[in-house]
Amino acid sequence: MPASTSAKPYRIGRSKTGLGLFATQPIKKGVKIVQYFGPLLDSKNEKHDAIENKYLFQISKRWTVDGSIRKNIARYINHACKPNAESDVNAAKKKIIIRSIKKIEPGEEINYDYGTEYFKEYLKPIGCKCDSCEKKRKKKRAEARAEKLKAKEKAERKALKKEEKAKAKAKSSGKAASGKAKTTKAAAKKTSAATKAKGRTTKGKSKKA
Ligand SMILES: [Zn+2]
């Protein structure tokens, strides 16, 4: 018996999300890896229909495999959006076979796509942690960082330009600038006085009316 166990091309091991199934030998494309099995649940049976767990695998409207039993090694296989295996359902035989869809190297984690329903219910709320989703997130983060850096550099360049402009202006106008400033101030005083006067007239006018 140990011979047959060691002949299996996989082992249970630590994965990013807990446990997972890993290839221990090269697995060719298109071969059966393991069967996903467990008690058959009949949707017409009320007791069966009440069973709820993460390992239910529906094979037809009527039949569902409850894969939560320990012996079902296939339950350790994690989901991936770009997997290296698939779940092949034979509804007539009520059998689920996990089959490779590409060559899998030793050490590689075996995974298949759990389907949109599972994804929506269990993975989307916590964020899918499969390799392709992690890669996407990493890329997005890197892009956001690059964008931020760009904006920062732009702001710095702008500030530097402003500073240089101000310096150049101060140099070229020299002492003349201070005289000019006085005139401007005086002009400003006049303007404010005019505005005040105007304000008064308006007020008076509105009172009369
Ligand atoms: Zn994913």
Residues whose N, C-alpha, C, O or C-beta is under 5 A from the ligand:
A	BS01	ZN	A80 C81 C128 C130 C133
